[in-house]
Amino acid sequence: MKVDLLLHLPNSKDPIVIHDAVVRWSGSRGIGIEFPSLSPPYQEQLEWAIQQLETRAAHAGNLRRAAAARNHLDDGRRPIT
């Protein structure tokens, strides 16, 4: 299936318009879309936005792991093994 997309990226005034993107998979947890003809400036913008989202997700994951570790400490402040 082909779709046209309008992507509004953070820190970007104008959206990216993508014509004829190809839906490769879809399911209850997301969707996979291929952009067969994305011009270089838009490709760079999209890659930057994805990198920022991945960095934020990694940071949030680290915070969740640290909180989980704190919840698994005993009264002696040592990890329970």
N, C-alpha and C positions, 0 to 999 in steps of 0.2 A: 504494500500500500504506500502511496506517495502522499505527502502532506506539505503544506506551506506553513512556515513558522515565523513568528514575530518574537524575537528574544529581547527582553529588556534587561540589560546587564547593569550591575552596580557601577557607579562612577562613569556612566556613559549617557550622554544626552539623548542620542538617537538610538532606537532599537535596531537590531540586526534583522534583516529580512532574508529568509532562506526559502527558496523555491525548490520544489521537488525533493524534499528530504524523504528518505526511505525508512519506514518503520521495519526494523529487523526482528524485534521481539517485543512482547508486552505481557504483563502479568499483574498480579495483585500488589507487587512491590515496586513496580516501575515500568519503564519503557526504554528500549534501545533504538536510537535513531541514527542513521548514517547521513552525513552531509556530503554528497558526492561532488558538489561544485561550490565550495565556499571560497571566496576570494581571500588572498593573503592578509589584508588588513583585518577582515572579520575573523579569520582563523586565529590571528594573534590575540584579538580581543577575547574571543571565546576561550582560548587556552589559558589566558591570564585569569579570567573569571573562574574557570574550573580549578586552577591551582589555588586560588584564594579560598574557594569552598573546601577543597581537600585539606588545606592547612587549618582552617577553622574546625573542620570535623575531627582532625587528628588531635587538635588541642582540646576539644570537648571530650574526646575519648580518653585522653590522659587525665582530665579532671575527674571523669567518672571512675576510672580505675583507681585514682588516688583516694577518692571518697569510699570506694568499696574496700580498699585496703585498710582505711581508718576504721571502718565498721567491723573488720575482722581482727581487731587488736583485743587482747585480754586486759585485765586490770593492771598487769605489770607492764603495759605498753609494749609488749612483744607480740609479733604476729603469732596467731594460733596455727599450729601445723598439724 
